[in-house]
Amino acid sequence: MLPNLIDHPAVRIALAVVGVLLTLVALIATPHGIILGYAGIVERDVLLIFIGLMTVFGVIAIFGAWYRLLVPHVEMGKAQARRIRFCLYCGVISSLGLAGWAGYEAELSLLGVLGLFAIVSIALIKGTPIPSAL
């Protein structure tokens, strides 16, 4: 049911419209996260390294989300489905990791947004069946 819902043209268009805006925000924020990660390596700061790592996982997740939207589940092979699911799992890790960091820094306004990203990633994972399991 969920794979067919995600493959519906209206849902794909709605997700793509929202996804374009979020991708643009991510493209603006990604260099900052990478720079913070590099600064963490240079300064040996574990928290900054963590932010850089979560940024990389987030970029991988964006790739997986777009890949899932562009390829209907009936057309993807087993390797494609596993690749997409791996990318989306990286998104869950990134969202929950950054939510934990936001909670640590007392940025409570970010918790809901990052939690929403994790929920969307999980929905896309559940909507991407591996063909042998069909």
N, C-alpha and C positions, 0 to 999 in steps of 0.2 A: 504494500500500500504506500509506504513512505517513498520508495524509489520511484513509483509512478507519479506521485505528487510532485516530487522534485523535478521530474522530467516533463511535467506539464508546461507548455509554452508560457502561460501567464505567470506562473511561479518563477520560472527561469528568468523572465524579463524583470520581474520585481526584485529578485535576488541580485540580478546583474546591475540594476540601477543603484541599489544600495551598495553593492560591492564596488562599483566604480568610485563612489565617494570615499568609502573606507580604504580602498587601495591607494587613492591619492593621499589621504592622511598618513597612511603607512609609509608611502614613498617619501613624504616629508620628514617623518619621525625616524625612519630607518638609519639615515646617516648619523643622527644624534646617538642612537643606541649603539651603533658600531663604534663611534668615537668614545663613548663611555666605556665600552668593553675593552677597547685598546688602552684607554687610560687606566683601567683596572689592572691590566696585565703589566703596564709600566710601573704603576704605583703599588702593585701587589695588594689590591683591594678586592676582596672576594665579592662584595656586594656589586661593584661595578662590573666585574667579570660576569656575574650572574645576569645582570641587565643586558649585557652584550650577547650572551648566549640565548636568552629569551627573545631578543630581537631577531637573531638568526632563525630560531624556531618559528617565529611569527612570519617571517618572509617565506619559509618553506610551506607554512600553512596557507598563505595567500595563494601560492602556486597550486596547491592541492585543491583549494576551493574553486578557483577558476577552471582547473582541469575538470573537476566534477560537473560544473555548470555547462561546460562546452561539450562534454561527451555523455550522451544518454547511457543509462546503465545497461540497456539491451545491446549496445554496440561495443562495450568494453570487454576486453579479455581478462583472464585471471591476473596476469601480471599488472595490467593497468589498474584494476580494482585494488590490488594490494598496494601499489604505489600511491594511489590517491588516499587510501586509508592511512598509510604511514604519514603522509603529509598532514592529514587532518588530525592525527594523533599528536603530531608536533604542535599543532595549533592549540589543542587542549592543554598540553604541557605548558606552552607559552602563556596562555591566558590565565591558567591557575597559578603559575609561577609569578607572573606580574601582579596578579591579585594578592598573592601572599606578600609580595614586596610592598604593594600599596597599603595593605593592612599594617605592615610593620612600620611604615612611614606615616601612618595615620591619615592617609589620603582616602578616606572612606567613600568619597564620591566616585572613585574609579572602580570600586569593588563590583558594583552593579553592572557597569559596562563590560568589564572583563569577564564577569560571570555570564553575561549574555553571549559574548563571543564564544565562550566554552560550550554553552548550550547549543548554539548554532553549529559549531564544529561537531558535536556529538550527533546532532540530527543529520548532518551530512554524512557522517560515518555510518550511521544506521541506514541511511538511504543509498549506500553504496555496497550492495551485496557482492560477495565473491561468486563468480559464475558457477563454481562447482557446488555451492550451497543453495542454488536455486531449485 
